[in-house]
């Protein structure tokens, strides 16, 4: 029987979801969709002090906005008892007991300052910092004495000596780690909550996760998790560690060098379709640079196309895909995106005409709102560049433009032809002054669309004002 592919996204709800998190979720979702498998969402909220329900709710809202539905997880349900780690304590306790019975875990009473000092000494002597095994050989009497003092121990996994932990990474190929380099690691914190190494691995196994795509910063975690799963006799997923995203300064992407939360990006007016098209290519190659739907992105997604080199975030590329998305999404989706910014100026009667006019020249809803003001109200802010063009052109041109406007009843093509014939101007010398006078801008959507929306009365008033400015 073939086991269905199952990937997962397992965020900690300790903050808003940023671009690195989004790309991890996206790659796991695309691989599951490509394989006709299952994309699972699990909330890893064992960090009681920092985890918040609001963050969990927001990241689920972000995934839905991005168009990345999960088939198992919170709200959707599934075969697991629960998809919040904070509610799976009884499950973890069972496996802690199994490890204890095998004498593969032991209590550790070392305090954070003691551990920090030990790491400092190791670094000073040129050693890689790892647990020194201070509590590894405590006797039952020693343990009882410490417990009697009210000390709360963490629980450490006893790493076997002189072993090689090998696995094939889905992105980076063969990997080999020496067990003596790992050090005994914590699987249960002193407050009784499960540590990442433990609950992350156990939940993947119990939830039937077959493939895990995560950041390369987790690569060193994998041998530890494989040891846990091997000790418990649980199935092991295949791991693939994707390249990190770097900012413009070559350091890992952060808020300081360009990263923003999904919530911020959405508020600013980025389209999910453009964001997903960009991130799908950040560390993964596609055979073409065509704009793809999510289904098409999944169809072309391949583990073989995941790169090992760091991917560099480039906001200009994100803007490129934003422009393509604005030009591509269907009309109702475009209206949903810009409606708040342009209402009530754009009416149901002018909606389609307005969107056709401005779509090729806007990146954000705020820009659509600005063009709605320019075209559909008498509010006009003359940009310095436009004023300079009007002054340089002189009043005679605009006086003739007024005559042409009346002669052609604001029909743009005949108006331009009439103005060209009567003034002898053409090209930029004709179109730029006309644009500057009618819109207060020196660039923007095609004038043929704009004049129709503006109407003859508003166009007449602006040409009259241009005549006064040009004198």
C-alpha positions in Angstrom: 0.0 0.0 0.0 1.4 3.4 -1.0 1.5 5.9 1.9 0.2 9.3 0.8 2.6 12.2 0.8 2.0 14.5 3.8 3.8 17.7 4.5 3.4 20.1 7.3 3.8 23.7 8.4 4.4 23.9 12.2 4.8 27.5 13.3 5.2 28.8 16.9 2.6 31.5 17.6 5.0 33.9 19.2 4.7 36.7 16.6 3.4 37.6 13.2 4.2 35.5 10.2 7.0 36.9 8.1 8.3 36.1 4.6 10.6 33.3 5.7 7.7 31.5 7.4 5.5 32.1 4.4 8.0 30.6 2.0 8.4 27.5 4.3 4.6 27.1 4.3 4.4 27.6 0.6 7.0 25.0 -0.3 5.4 22.4 1.9 2.0 23.2 0.5 3.1 23.2 -3.1 4.9 19.8 -2.7 1.8 18.3 -1.1 -0.5 19.7 -3.8 1.9 18.5 -6.5 1.8 15.0 -5.1 -2.0 15.0 -4.5 -1.1 14.6 -0.8 -2.0 16.4 2.4 -0.8 19.7 3.8 -1.0 19.7 7.6 -0.9 22.7 9.9 0.2 22.2 13.5 0.5 25.0 16.1 3.7 24.5 18.2 2.7 26.5 21.2 4.7 24.9 24.0 6.5 28.2 24.7 3.9 29.2 27.2 5.3 32.6 28.0 5.5 33.8 24.4 2.7 31.9 22.6 -0.5 33.8 22.0 -3.9 32.7 20.7 -4.1 36.0 18.7 -0.9 35.1 16.8 -2.2 31.6 16.1 -5.5 33.0 14.7 -3.6 35.6 12.6 -1.3 33.1 11.0 -4.3 30.9 10.0 -5.9 34.0 8.5 -2.7 34.8 6.7 -2.5 31.3 5.2 -6.1 31.6 4.0 -5.4 35.0 2.5 -2.3 33.5 0.7 -4.6 30.8 -0.7 -2.8 28.0 1.1 -5.5 25.8 2.6 -4.5 23.0 4.9 -6.3 19.6 4.8 -5.5 18.6 8.4 -5.1 20.9 11.4 -6.9 23.4 13.5 -10.5 24.1 12.4 -10.2 21.4 9.6 -9.6 18.6 12.0 -8.1 15.2 11.1 -7.1 11.9 12.6 -4.9 13.4 15.3 -6.5 14.2 18.7 -5.3 17.8 18.6 -3.1 20.0 16.5 -2.0 22.3 19.3 1.1 21.0 21.1 0.1 22.7 24.3 -2.8 20.3 24.5 -0.8 17.1 23.8 1.0 16.8 27.1 -0.5 13.4 27.9 0.8 12.0 24.6 4.3 13.3 25.3 4.2 11.9 28.9 3.7 8.4 27.5 6.8 8.7 25.3 8.9 10.2 28.1 8.0 7.2 30.2 9.1 4.9 27.4 12.4 6.6 27.2 12.9 6.5 30.9 12.1 2.8 31.0 14.9 2.3 28.4 17.2 4.5 30.5 17.6 6.9 27.6 16.7 10.1 29.6 17.9 11.5 32.9 17.1 14.5 35.0 19.3 17.6 34.7 19.5 20.1 37.5 22.0 22.5 35.9 20.9 26.1 36.0 21.1 28.5 33.0 24.1 30.4 34.5 26.0 27.1 35.0 25.3 26.0 31.5 26.3 29.4 30.1 29.6 29.2 32.0 30.3 25.7 30.7 29.7 26.8 27.1 32.1 29.8 27.7 34.8 27.5 29.0 34.4 25.1 26.0 34.6 27.9 23.5 37.7 29.3 25.2 39.4 26.0 24.9 38.5 25.7 21.2 35.7 23.1 21.7 32.3 23.1 20.2 29.8 24.0 23.0 27.7 21.0 24.1 26.4 19.7 27.3 29.3 18.4 29.5 27.3 15.6 31.0 27.3 17.0 34.5 24.1 15.3 35.6 24.5 12.2 33.4 25.7 10.0 36.2 23.7 11.2 39.2 22.7 8.3 41.5 19.1 7.9 42.7 20.2 9.3 46.0 21.7 12.4 44.4 18.5 12.9 42.4 16.3 12.5 45.5 18.4 15.0 47.4 18.1 17.7 44.7 14.4 17.1 44.4 14.1 17.4 48.2 15.6 20.9 47.9 12.8 21.9 45.6 14.9 21.9 42.4 13.0 21.2 39.2 15.0 19.3 36.6 14.9 19.3 32.9 15.0 15.9 31.1 17.9 15.2 28.8 18.2 12.5 26.1 21.2 10.3 26.6 23.0 10.4 23.2 24.7 7.1 22.3 28.4 7.1 22.1 30.5 6.6 19.0 27.7 6.4 16.5 27.3 7.9 13.0 23.8 9.4 12.3 23.3 9.4 8.5 20.4 10.4 6.4 19.7 11.7 2.9 18.6 15.3 2.8 16.0 16.0 0.1 17.8 19.2 -0.8 21.4 18.7 0.3 22.0 15.0 -0.2 23.9 12.7 2.1 24.5 14.0 5.6 26.6 12.4 8.3 26.9 13.5 12.0 29.0 12.0 14.8 27.0 11.4 18.0 29.8 12.6 20.2 29.5 16.0 18.6 25.9 16.4 19.7 25.9 16.3 23.5 22.9 15.1 25.6 20.1 17.5 24.8 16.9 18.5 26.6 13.7 16.9 25.6 11.6 18.3 28.5 12.0 21.7 30.0 12.2 22.2 33.8 8.7 23.6 33.8 7.4 20.3 32.4 6.7 21.5 28.8 8.1 19.5 25.8 11.2 20.9 24.1 11.2 21.4 20.3 13.5 18.5 19.5 11.1 16.1 21.1 7.6 17.2 20.5 8.3 18.3 16.9 9.7 14.9 16.0 7.1 12.9 17.9 4.2 14.8 16.4 5.5 14.4 12.8 5.7 10.7 13.4 2.3 10.3 15.1 0.6 12.6 12.5 2.0 10.6 9.6 4.1 13.4 8.1 6.2 11.9 5.4 8.2 14.9 4.1 9.5 18.0 6.0 10.8 21.0 4.2 12.3 23.5 6.6 15.1 26.1 6.8 18.7 25.0 6.7 19.1 26.4 10.2 17.3 23.3 11.4 19.8 20.9 9.7 21.7 20.3 12.9 18.4 19.4 14.7 17.8 16.5 12.4 20.3 14.0 13.9 18.9 14.6 17.4 15.3 14.1 16.2 16.3 10.9 14.3 17.8 9.5 17.5 14.5 10.2 19.4 12.4 8.5 16.7 14.7 5.6 16.5 14.7 5.1 20.3 10.9 5.2 20.3 10.4 3.0 17.3 8.5 5.7 15.5 8.5 6.3 11.7 10.9 9.0 10.4 9.9 11.6 7.8 12.2 12.6 5.0 13.8 16.0 5.7 14.8 18.6 3.3 16.6 21.8 4.4 15.9 24.8 2.2 18.3 27.8 1.8 17.9 30.8 4.0 16.6 34.1 2.7 19.1 36.9 2.9 18.3 40.6 2.9 19.9 43.3 0.7 22.9 43.4 3.0 23.7 39.7 2.7 22.6 38.9 6.3 19.6 36.6 7.1 16.3 38.4 6.2 14.9 40.3 9.2 12.7 43.3 9.9 15.9 45.4 9.8 16.8 44.5 6.2 13.5 44.2 4.4 11.3 41.5 6.0 7.7 42.4 6.8 4.9 40.5 8.3 2.1 39.2 6.1 -0.3 41.4 7.9 1.8 44.5 7.1 2.1 43.5 3.4 -1.6 42.9 3.1 -2.3 46.3 4.8 0.0 48.0 2.3 -1.9 46.5 -0.6 0.3 43.7 -1.8 -1.7 41.0 -3.7 -1.4 37.5 -2.4 -1.1 36.2 -6.0 2.0 38.3 -6.7 3.6 37.5 -3.3 3.1 33.8 -3.8 4.5 33.9 -7.4 7.6 35.7 -6.1 8.3 33.5 -3.1 7.8 30.3 -5.1 10.9 31.4 -7.1 12.9 32.4 -4.1 15.2 29.4 -3.7 13.3 27.4 -6.3 13.5 27.6 -10.1 10.6 27.3 -12.6 11.1 26.4 -16.3 9.5 29.7 -17.3 9.0 33.2 -15.8 5.2 33.1 -16.5 2.8 34.2 -13.9 1.2 31.1 -12.5 -1.9 30.3 -10.5 -1.4 28.3 -7.3 -2.4 25.1 -9.1 0.2 25.8 -11.8 2.9 26.6 -9.3 2.2 23.3 -7.7 2.2 21.4 -11.0 5.7 22.7 -11.7 7.1 22.4 -8.2 10.0 19.9 -7.8 12.4 19.1 -5.0 15.1 18.8 -7.7 14.7 22.6 -8.4 15.3 23.6 -4.8 18.6 25.5 -4.5 21.3 25.1 -1.9 22.7 28.6 -2.2 21.1 31.3 -0.1 18.2 33.2 -1.8 18.4 37.0 -1.7 15.2 39.0 -1.2 14.8 41.7 -3.8 11.8 44.1 -3.3 12.1 45.2 -6.9 11.3 41.7 -8.0 8.4 41.6 -5.6 7.1 44.8 -7.2 7.5 43.1 -10.6 5.3 40.2 -9.6 2.9 42.6 -8.0 2.5 44.5 -11.3 1.9 41.3 -13.1 -0.7 40.2 -10.6 -2.5 43.5 -10.8 -2.6 43.1 -14.6 -3.7 39.5 -14.4 -6.3 39.0 -11.7 -9.9 38.8 -12.8 -12.1 41.9 -12.4 -14.0 41.0 -9.3 -10.7 40.2 -7.5 -9.2 43.5 -8.6 -12.3 45.4 -7.4 -12.2 43.6 -4.0 -8.5 44.7 -3.7 -9.1 48.4 -4.5 -12.7 49.0 -3.4 -12.0 50.6 -0.1 -9.5 53.0 -1.6 -11.8 54.2 -4.4 -15.3 54.1 -3.0 -17.6 56.0 -3.2 -16.0 57.9 -6.1 -16.0 54.9 -8.4 -19.6 53.9 -8.9 -21.0 50.6 -10.2 -21.5 52.3 -13.6 -17.9 53.4 -13.9 -16.2 50.5 -12.1 -15.2 48.5 -15.2 -14.1 51.5 -17.2 -12.0 52.9 -14.2 -10.3 49.5 -13.7 -9.4 49.2 -17.4 -8.0 52.7 -17.3 -5.8 52.4 -14.2 -4.9 48.7 -14.0 -1.6 48.9 -16.0 -0.3 51.8 -14.0 -0.9 51.0 -10.3 0.8 48.8 -7.8 -1.3 49.5 -4.7 -4.9 50.4 -3.9 -3.7 53.8 -2.6 -2.6 54.6 -6.2 -6.0 53.6 -7.5 -7.5 56.0 -4.9 -5.3 58.8 -6.1 -6.4 58.3 -9.7 -10.0 58.2 -8.6 -9.5 61.7 -7.0 -7.8 63.0 -10.1 -10.4 61.8 -12.5 -13.6 61.9 -10.5 -13.3 65.0 -8.3 -12.3 68.6 -8.7 -9.4 68.1 -6.3 -6.2 68.4 -8.2 -2.6 68.8 -6.9 -0.4 70.0 -9.7 3.0 68.2 -9.5 6.0 70.5 -9.9 7.0 68.6 -13.1 3.6 69.2 -14.6 3.6 72.9 -13.7 7.0 73.1 -15.4 5.7 71.5 -18.6 2.6 73.8 -18.6 4.7 77.0 -18.1 7.2 75.9 -20.8 4.4 75.1 -23.3 2.7 78.5 -23.1 -1.0 79.5 -23.1 -1.7 79.3 -26.8 -1.5 75.5 -26.8 -4.1 75.2 -24.1 -6.4 77.8 -25.6 -6.3 75.7 -28.8 -6.9 72.5 -26.7 -10.0 74.1 -25.3 -11.3 74.7 -28.8 -10.4 71.2 -29.9 -12.2 69.8 -26.8 -15.4 71.6 -27.8 -15.1 70.7 -31.5 -14.7 67.0 -30.7 -16.9 66.8 -27.6 -14.0 65.3 -25.6 -13.6 62.3 -27.9 -9.9 61.7 -27.3 -8.6 60.5 -30.7 -10.4 63.2 -32.8 -9.3 65.7 -30.1 -5.6 64.8 -30.5 -5.9 64.8 -34.3 -7.5 68.2 -34.3 -5.0 69.6 -31.8 -2.1 68.2 -33.9 -3.4 69.8 -37.0 -4.1 73.2 -35.5 -0.9 73.6 -33.4 1.6 71.6 -35.6 2.8 69.8 -32.5 3.2 66.0 -32.3 4.6 63.3 -30.1 5.8 64.2 -26.6 5.3 67.9 -27.3 1.6 67.3 -27.8 0.8 64.5 -25.3 2.9 65.7 -22.3 1.3 69.2 -22.0 -2.1 67.7 -22.5 -1.5 65.1 -19.7 0.0 67.7 -17.4 -3.0 70.0 -17.8 -5.7 67.4 -17.4 -4.2 65.3 -14.6 -1.5 67.4 -12.9 0.9 64.5 -13.6 3.5 63.9 -16.3 2.9 60.1 -16.4 0.1 57.7 -15.8 -2.6 55.7 -17.5 -3.5 56.1 -21.2 -5.2 59.4 -21.8 -7.8 57.9 -24.0 -9.3 56.2 -21.0 -8.9 59.1 -18.6 -10.7 61.7 -20.6 -13.8 59.6 -20.9 -13.9 59.2 -17.1 -13.1 62.8 -16.4 -15.8 64.2 -18.6 -15.9 67.3 -20.7 -16.8 69.8 -18.0 -13.9 68.9 -15.7 -11.5 68.7 -18.7 -12.6 72.2 -19.8 -12.0 73.7 -16.3 -8.5 72.2 -16.1 -7.5 73.4 -19.5 -8.8 76.9 -18.6 -6.7 76.8 -15.4 -3.6 75.6 -17.5 -4.1 78.7 -19.7 -3.8 80.9 -16.6 -0.8 79.0 -15.2 1.0 79.2 -18.6 0.7 83.0 -18.9 
